Amino acid sequence: MSNLSVIVPLGPNEPEWPTLFDQLNLLPEGSEIILVGYQDKQQPTRLEQLPEPLQKLNWIWCTAERGRASQLNTGARKASADHVWFLHADSILSTENVQGLLNAIH
């Protein structure tokens, strides 16, 4: 079980999430990434060909009914870690804010 689950709701045609996707390599190995799309949205193809730095993370793709609340609740139910971090697709991660989160967890 991971110590951190990150939940990201994804809307249709949301252009920002690939930038966040690449920044997730700042998270500790074994962190759980839960991407929650709409029921009619296909799994992001990038999950099928993860670059090496992102393979250290545990990826979960799930879907929910339309609406951010539904997506966030679905992601929270899937989370298995002790701590949950909700991010939106346009979030920007840095070494400093990830380290601040990890310090707060410890």
C-alpha positions as CSV (number, residue, x, y, z in Angstrom):
1,M,0.0,0.0,0.0
2,S,1.2,3.5,-0.9
3,N,1.4,6.3,1.6
4,L,0.0,8.8,-1.0
5,S,-2.9,8.7,-3.4
6,V,-3.2,11.5,-5.9
7,I,-6.6,11.9,-7.5
8,V,-7.0,13.9,-10.7
9,P,-10.4,14.4,-12.3
10,L,-10.2,14.7,-16.1
11,G,-12.8,16.5,-18.2
12,P,-13.4,16.0,-21.9
13,N,-10.9,17.8,-24.1
14,E,-8.9,19.0,-21.2
15,P,-5.6,20.1,-22.7
16,E,-3.6,20.8,-19.5
17,W,-3.3,17.3,-18.0
18,P,-0.3,16.1,-20.1
19,T,1.9,18.8,-18.4
20,L,0.8,17.6,-15.0
21,F,1.3,14.0,-16.1
22,D,5.0,14.7,-16.7
23,Q,5.4,16.5,-13.4
24,L,4.1,13.5,-11.4
25,N,7.6,11.9,-11.6
26,L,8.4,14.3,-8.6
27,L,6.3,12.0,-6.4
28,P,7.9,9.2,-4.3
29,E,8.1,5.7,-5.7
30,G,4.9,3.7,-5.2
31,S,2.6,6.7,-5.0
32,E,-0.8,5.9,-6.4
33,I,-2.1,8.1,-9.2
34,I,-5.9,7.8,-9.8
35,L,-7.1,9.4,-13.0
36,V,-10.9,9.8,-13.1
37,G,-12.6,10.4,-16.4
38,Y,-16.2,10.5,-17.6
39,Q,-18.0,7.3,-18.4
40,D,-17.9,8.1,-22.1
41,K,-14.2,9.0,-22.1
42,Q,-11.5,6.5,-23.1
43,Q,-8.4,5.8,-21.1
44,P,-5.6,8.2,-21.9
45,T,-3.3,6.4,-24.4
46,R,-0.2,7.7,-22.6
47,L,-0.9,5.2,-19.8
48,E,-0.1,2.4,-22.1
49,Q,3.4,3.7,-22.9
50,L,4.7,5.3,-19.6
51,P,8.2,6.7,-19.7
52,E,10.7,5.1,-17.3
53,P,10.4,7.9,-14.6
54,L,6.7,7.4,-14.4
55,Q,6.8,3.6,-14.1
56,K,7.7,3.9,-10.4
57,L,4.1,5.1,-9.7
58,N,1.0,3.0,-9.4
59,W,-1.6,4.1,-12.0
60,I,-5.3,3.6,-11.8
61,W,-7.8,4.7,-14.5
62,C,-11.4,4.8,-13.6
63,T,-14.6,6.6,-14.7
64,A,-17.4,8.3,-13.0
65,E,-20.6,10.1,-13.9
66,R,-20.3,13.6,-15.2
67,G,-19.4,16.2,-12.6
68,R,-16.3,17.0,-10.5
69,A,-17.9,16.0,-7.2
70,S,-18.7,12.5,-8.7
71,Q,-15.2,12.2,-10.1
72,L,-13.5,13.2,-6.8
73,N,-15.7,10.9,-4.8
74,T,-15.1,8.0,-7.1
75,G,-11.3,8.6,-6.9
76,A,-11.5,8.8,-3.1
77,R,-13.3,5.4,-3.0
78,K,-10.5,3.9,-5.2
79,A,-7.7,5.3,-3.1
80,S,-5.7,2.9,-0.9
81,A,-3.1,5.2,0.6
82,D,-3.1,6.7,4.1
83,H,-3.1,10.3,2.5
84,V,-5.1,11.6,-0.4
85,W,-4.1,14.7,-2.5
86,F,-6.7,16.0,-4.9
87,L,-5.2,17.8,-7.9
88,H,-6.8,19.3,-11.0
89,A,-5.4,18.9,-14.5
90,D,-4.0,22.4,-14.6
91,S,-2.1,22.0,-11.3
92,I,1.6,22.7,-11.4
93,L,3.9,20.6,-9.3
94,S,7.4,21.7,-8.2
95,T,10.0,20.0,-6.1
96,E,9.3,22.5,-3.3
97,N,5.5,21.9,-3.1
98,V,5.9,18.1,-3.3
99,Q,8.6,18.2,-0.6
100,G,6.3,20.4,1.5
101,L,3.5,17.9,1.2
102,L,5.8,15.0,2.1
103,N,7.1,16.9,5.1
104,A,3.6,17.6,6.3
105,I,2.7,13.9,5.9
106,H,5.8,12.8,7.9
